[in-house]
Amino acid sequence: MQFIHISTARVMLNSGDSVDISIWKPAGSILEFHNVISLRYSFYGGWRNVKLINFAECRRIRVICIFCVNNLSVFL
């Protein structure tokens, strides 16, 4: 298993390329999103708006809940 720092994950998300991400939900379950593009990022708010390309749907996710980007585990 390979690991990347959260700052590297931010660079990958800010690049404009589609990525696959996995996040934890508050209840502890896991959501996996494929072909995601980051639209907007709030550093102080700690959230990121992402667009799911396959479904043309936008979601707001908490950055701290992202634990995997392109099958690379994220650490703080």
N, CA, C and O of each residue as an XYZ file, in Angstrom:
304
protein
N       0.839     -1.173      0.000
C       0.000      0.000      0.000
C       0.888      1.241      0.000
O       1.874      1.304      0.734
N       0.541      2.209     -0.811
C       1.315      3.440     -0.898
C       0.580      4.566     -0.186
O      -0.648      4.561     -0.103
N       1.336      5.529      0.325
C       0.774      6.624      1.099
C       1.193      7.960      0.493
O       2.263      8.082     -0.104
N       0.326      8.961      0.661
C       0.651     10.333      0.266
C       0.227     11.272      1.390
O      -0.673     10.957      2.167
N       0.879     12.421      1.468
C       0.547     13.426      2.463
C      -0.698     14.181      2.017
O      -0.989     14.239      0.822
N      -1.431     14.756      2.956
C      -2.650     15.490      2.649
C      -2.377     16.656      1.691
O      -3.235     16.999      0.878
N      -1.201     17.262      1.780
C      -0.872     18.365      0.868
C      -0.731     17.866     -0.570
O      -1.105     18.572     -1.506
N      -0.199     16.666     -0.756
C      -0.108     16.063     -2.086
C      -1.497     15.720     -2.605
O      -1.774     15.880     -3.794
N      -2.369     15.250     -1.721
C      -3.753     14.957     -2.116
C      -4.455     16.234     -2.559
O      -5.218     16.213     -3.526
N      -4.210     17.349     -1.868
C      -4.801     18.631     -2.263
C      -4.324     19.049     -3.650
O      -5.113     19.544     -4.455
N      -3.055     18.856     -3.929
C      -2.514     19.188     -5.252
C      -3.184     18.339     -6.322
O      -3.524     18.846     -7.392
N      -3.375     17.060     -6.047
C      -4.031     16.168     -7.002
C      -5.473     16.609     -7.252
O      -5.945     16.584     -8.389
N      -6.166     17.011     -6.194
C      -7.552     17.447     -6.335
C      -7.652     18.803     -7.035
O      -8.591     19.038     -7.796
N      -6.705     19.684     -6.787
C      -6.728     21.022     -7.391
C      -6.253     21.030     -8.839
O      -6.386     22.047     -9.519
N      -5.709     19.935     -9.321
C      -5.133     19.901    -10.668
C      -6.184     20.009    -11.768
O      -5.858     20.386    -12.893
N      -7.434     19.686    -11.465
C      -8.482     19.728    -12.478
C      -8.686     18.405    -13.187
O      -9.614     18.262    -13.982
N      -7.830     17.438    -12.909
C      -7.975     16.098    -13.487
C      -8.972     15.300    -12.654
O      -9.145     15.554    -11.462
N      -9.622     14.339    -13.291
C     -10.559     13.503    -12.539
C      -9.783     12.503    -11.689
O      -8.770     11.952    -12.121
N     -10.270     12.281    -10.488
C      -9.634     11.369     -9.547
C     -10.709     10.482     -8.921
O     -11.903     10.759     -9.030
N     -10.269      9.426     -8.275
C     -11.144      8.572     -7.481
C     -10.834      8.846     -6.017
O      -9.668      8.868     -5.623
N     -11.876      9.056     -5.204
C     -11.658      9.332     -3.785
C     -12.544      8.422     -2.941
O     -13.605      7.973     -3.374
N     -12.078      8.168     -1.737
C     -12.853      7.445     -0.733
C     -12.929      8.333      0.492
O     -11.925      8.910      0.912
N     -14.131      8.446      1.071
C     -14.317      9.288      2.256
C     -15.099      8.515      3.310
O     -15.843      7.582      3.006
N     -14.905      8.936      4.563
C     -15.687      8.404      5.662
C     -16.906      9.279      5.864
O     -16.806     10.505      5.825
N     -18.064      8.658      6.080
C     -19.270      9.370      6.469
C     -19.279      9.496      7.992
O     -18.569      8.754      8.671
N     -20.072     10.426      8.544
C     -20.090     10.588     10.006
C     -20.463      9.312     10.766
O     -20.003      9.113     11.890
N     -21.280      8.455     10.180
C     -21.679      7.214     10.852
C     -20.593      6.144     10.797
O     -20.719      5.102     11.440
N     -19.520      6.394     10.031
C     -18.422      5.442      9.949
C     -18.411      4.623      8.679
O     -17.458      3.884      8.434
N     -19.446      4.736      7.865
C     -19.450      4.003      6.598
C     -18.554      4.715      5.585
O     -18.154      5.861      5.791
N     -18.252      4.037      4.513
C     -17.320      4.546      3.504
C     -18.059      4.814      2.201
O     -18.851      3.991      1.743
N     -17.789      5.980      1.606
C     -18.295      6.311      0.280
C     -17.123      6.330     -0.691
O     -16.071      6.891     -0.386
N     -17.298      5.726     -1.843
C     -16.271      5.754     -2.888
C     -16.842      6.480     -4.092
O     -17.893      6.114     -4.617
N     -16.134      7.512     -4.518
C     -16.537      8.285     -5.688
C     -15.497      8.096     -6.781
O     -14.297      8.192     -6.525
N     -15.954      7.828     -7.998
C     -15.066      7.646     -9.137
C     -15.292      8.784    -10.135
O     -16.412      9.274    -10.283
N     -14.234      9.195    -10.808
C     -14.281     10.294    -11.784
C     -14.838     11.561    -11.162
O     -15.900     12.047    -11.551
N     -14.112     12.083    -10.199
C     -14.507     13.283     -9.461
C     -13.593     14.434     -9.860
O     -12.384     14.256    -10.014
N     -14.183     15.623    -10.027
C     -13.415     16.843    -10.271
C     -13.720     17.808     -9.136
O     -14.881     18.008     -8.779
N     -12.676     18.405     -8.568
C     -12.860     19.378     -7.503
C     -13.222     20.727     -8.121
O     -12.546     21.202     -9.033
N     -14.294     21.337     -7.617
C     -14.750     22.617     -8.146
C     -14.331     23.789     -7.275
O     -13.829     24.790     -7.785
N     -14.530     23.678     -5.977
C     -14.247     24.781     -5.074
C     -13.719     24.215     -3.773
O     -14.104     23.125     -3.351
N     -12.825     24.976     -3.136
C     -12.191     24.519     -1.915
C     -12.172     25.652     -0.905
O     -11.778     26.769     -1.239
N     -12.589     25.384      0.326
C     -12.536     26.357      1.410
C     -11.527     25.880      2.441
O     -11.780     24.928      3.179
N     -10.383     26.548      2.485
C      -9.335     26.163      3.422
C      -9.802     26.352      4.858
O      -9.610     25.468      5.693
N     -10.415     27.495      5.155
C     -10.838     27.784      6.522
C     -12.095     27.021      6.912
O     -12.277     26.696      8.086
N     -12.959     26.731      5.959
C     -14.163     25.965      6.243
C     -13.910     24.473      6.317
O     -14.661     23.744      6.964
N     -12.852     24.012      5.655
C     -12.494     22.602      5.691
C     -13.334     21.727      4.780
O     -13.410     20.518      4.999
N     -13.965     22.297      3.772
C     -14.783     21.510      2.858
C     -14.357     21.748      1.421
O     -13.613     22.678      1.111
N     -14.850     20.881      0.561
C     -14.525     20.944     -0.856
C     -15.775     20.549     -1.643
O     -16.421     19.549     -1.329
N     -16.114     21.336     -2.664
C     -17.190     20.957     -3.580
C     -16.586     20.111     -4.687
O     -15.580     20.485     -5.288
N     -17.200     18.978     -4.948
C     -16.731     18.089     -6.007
C     -17.886     17.777     -6.947
O     -19.052     17.796     -6.553
N     -17.540     17.490     -8.188
C     -18.534     17.107     -9.185
C     -18.273     15.673     -9.598
O     -17.162     15.321     -9.993
N     -19.307     14.847     -9.504
C     -19.232     13.468     -9.956
C     -19.544     13.461    -11.448
O     -20.687     13.697    -11.840
N     -18.560     13.198    -12.269
C     -18.712     13.307    -13.720
C     -19.749     12.327    -14.252
O     -20.553     12.690    -15.111
N     -19.747     11.111    -13.765
C     -20.657     10.088    -14.291
C     -22.122     10.412    -14.033
O     -22.990     10.005    -14.806
N     -22.409     11.142    -12.955
C     -23.788     11.407    -12.580
C     -24.176     12.876    -12.724
O     -25.332     13.225    -12.484
N     -23.242     13.744    -13.110
C     -23.472     15.190    -13.217
C     -24.064     15.729    -11.915
O     -25.009     16.517    -11.927
N     -23.494     15.291    -10.797
C     -23.979     15.666     -9.473
C     -22.857     16.347     -8.709
O     -21.698     15.947     -8.813
N     -23.199     17.380     -7.938
C     -22.216     18.073     -7.112
C     -22.451     17.725     -5.647
O     -23.592     17.588     -5.208
N     -21.367     17.585     -4.900
C     -21.447     17.290     -3.472
C     -20.428     18.122     -2.722
O     -19.390     18.495     -3.269
N     -20.730     18.408     -1.472
C     -19.801     19.088     -0.576
C     -19.297     18.058      0.425
O     -20.083     17.410      1.116
N     -17.979     17.915      0.493
C     -17.396     16.933      1.411
C     -16.388     17.624      2.319
O     -15.801     18.641      1.950
N     -16.194     17.068      3.501
C     -15.191     17.588      4.423
C     -13.837     17.010      4.030
O     -13.705     15.805      3.814
N     -12.853     17.863      3.941
C     -11.519     17.450      3.493
C     -10.903     16.449      4.458
O     -10.220     15.519      4.027
N     -11.125     16.618      5.731
C     -10.521     15.736      6.728
C     -11.049     14.302      6.617
O     -10.423     13.370      7.123
N     -12.197     14.123      5.957
C     -12.793     12.790      5.810
C     -12.239     12.013      4.620
O     -12.536     10.827      4.470
N     -11.444     12.656      3.778
C     -10.846     11.973      2.627
C      -9.680     11.119      3.126
O      -8.747     11.635      3.741
N      -9.735      9.827      2.863
C      -8.642      8.968      3.312
C      -7.957      8.217      2.175
O      -6.980      7.506      2.411
N      -8.455      8.361      0.938
C      -7.847      7.670     -0.180
C      -8.085      8.457     -1.468
O      -9.223      8.820     -1.769
N      -7.022      8.723     -2.230
C      -7.109      9.407     -3.510
C      -6.360      8.556     -4.533
O      -5.167      8.295     -4.380
N      -7.067      8.129     -5.571
C      -6.482      7.267     -6.615
C      -5.768      6.047     -6.026
O      -4.657      5.710     -6.432
N      -6.417      5.401     -5.073
C      -5.904      4.199     -4.400
C      -4.602      4.442     -3.642
O      -3.827      3.512     -3.418
N      -4.366      5.683     -3.249
C      -3.225      6.035     -2.403
C      -3.776      6.511     -1.074
O      -4.575      7.447     -1.038
N      -3.366      5.886      0.017
C      -3.842      6.273      1.344
C      -3.283      7.632      1.722
O      -2.109      7.918      1.485
N      -4.128      8.469      2.310
C      -3.752      9.835      2.695
C      -3.460      9.867      4.178
O      -4.220      9.318      4.976
N      -2.343     10.517      4.561
C      -2.036     10.705      5.972
C      -1.833     12.178      6.241
O      -1.556     12.956      5.328
N      -1.974     12.559      7.509
C      -1.842     13.969      7.920
C      -0.422     14.308      8.284
O      -0.135     15.448      8.650
